[in-house]
Amino acid sequence: MRSVRARAALGATVVVALALTAAGLAVLLVLRANLTDQAGLQAEVVAREVAGQLALDVPYDRLEMRDEEDHPVQVTDEDGRVVAVSKDLRAISGTGTDRVTPDPPPAAGGSADGDDDDDDNGTDNDDSGSGTPGRGEVDSDEPHFGNGTATVDGDTADYRFASVRATTSTGVTLTVHAGAPLAAEQEAVGTVRGAMLIGLPALLLVVAGVTWLVTRRALRPVEGIRREMAAITASEDLSRRVPEPGSRDEIARLARTTNETLTALEASVERQRRFVADASHELRSPIASLRTQLEVGAAHPELLDVPGAVADTVRLQALAADLLLLARLDAGERPGRTALDLGALVREEVSQRTGDRIAVTVSVPDSGPDAGRFEVAGSRGQLARVLGNLLDNAERHARSAVTVSVRAAEGGGVAVAVTDDGAGVPPEERERIFERFVRLDDARARDDGGAGLGLAIARDVAARHGGRLTVEAAREGGARFVLWLPGAG
């Protein structure tokens, strides 16, 4: 039962079995009720025919009873005495009395005929108000039905009996019990029940087999996906993809999502490999330079380039800090959320840049509708790092002007724009420059162009804060980097 196919087949079989059993019982009950009603109708017709003759004062021994073998008849009076029975009736049950021999008439002066002294006074003993039919009439109400048995000419069978009352012209009320055989009902119900008992197991086997085959066919792509994923895990070859079925069902969507996940995983692993390779390459140069200077200084102290060693050490320290920050960002580190004024942060960062070759122009509204609307939620240290990286990039490429402005963005949020009047960024390179260790051709020199991590770090930090960082052409002809962050509210 650990197989999905087995569980599906068993579940479908149980559900179908319960449904068919309930439906079969309902069919049997309805069929039995309908056939029983038909038998009751036949018995009622016979009973009313005999009751009509009694209402017309036909003598008991001259009653015409049709199909006496199939419709046994018993007539009783108000005292329960049997006054007439059909021919060849040997035993009966279910009519209130099991006697099948007519009783002798009552003694003279008795009241068995239902008359009393009031009849001599012209009073009609018609208790129509109490449900008793009037003289010379047959009861028009619904007859009483019941089941019983009867033995006719030596054969005993089950019958449906209908009881109809009639009153003679002399006021004697008689009850006619006529039966109709239930053999047809029993035979039909037995036939249907037998067919169900034979067909139900066969149908359940078909349901189980079809469910097994359909489930097996439906799950076959899943097994293919599992095998391919196992092979990818064993080979560590993330370039492989799982097979996608041609259907448009959930399994096809699962396969497509799995392949998309593998594509993202492959890209992530490749990015990490490239990152490790580029980081190793970037670290090798300053370390080798620093080692060379120290070895020369050890052999010839007078030739030691202390400023150069310090510069290489600073560059190595900055590169290590950048790599550490990227590692934390890749690990999913979320910045601390504190409310801060982005305009004040920009002024503070610019005021601390005393060694820039080009003075930075700051544009932060102090009054007007935009004043005091620059509050964002985020990490002060990381956002300061973003501003510093953008300003460092602008300083490297600007000719004579670097500008930073803060404004309330349309649609909400705060926008910080860092603009320079340098050569700008070609449209085809505006996304690539945010990749790690990417430097454009005019910034290949490590001394001037850095390691190619500043813009990558800036975009990653912006994304971690729910914002975005883009670049566009400036009106001055250079590049314009725009940092958008959602407002603190």
Buried (B, 14 or more C-beta within 10 A) or exposed (E): EEEEBBEBBBEBBEEBBEEBEEEBEEBBEEBBEEBBEBBBEBBBBBBBBBBBBBBEEBEBEEBEBEEBEBBBBBBBBBEEBBBBBBEBBBEBBBBBBBBBEBBEEEEEEEEBBBEEEEBEEEEEBBEEEEEBBBBBBBBEEEBBBBBBBBBBEEEEBBBBBBBBBBBBEEBBBBBBBBBBBBEEBBEBBEEBBEEBEEEBEEBBEEBBEEBBEBBBEBBEBBEBBEEBBEEBEEEEEBEEBBEBBEEEEEBBEBBBEBBEEBEEEBEEEEEEEEBEEBBEEBBEBBEEBBEBBBEBBEEEEEEBBEEEBEBBBEBBEBBEEBBEBBEBBEEEEEBEEEEBBBBEBBBEBBEEBEEBEBEBEBEBBEEEEBEEBBBBBBBEEBBBBBBBBBBBBBBBBBEEBBBBBBBBBEEEBBBBBBBBBBBBBEEEBBEEBBBBBBBBEEBEEBEEBBBBBBBBBBBBBBEBBEBEBBBBBBEBEBBBBBBBBBBBE
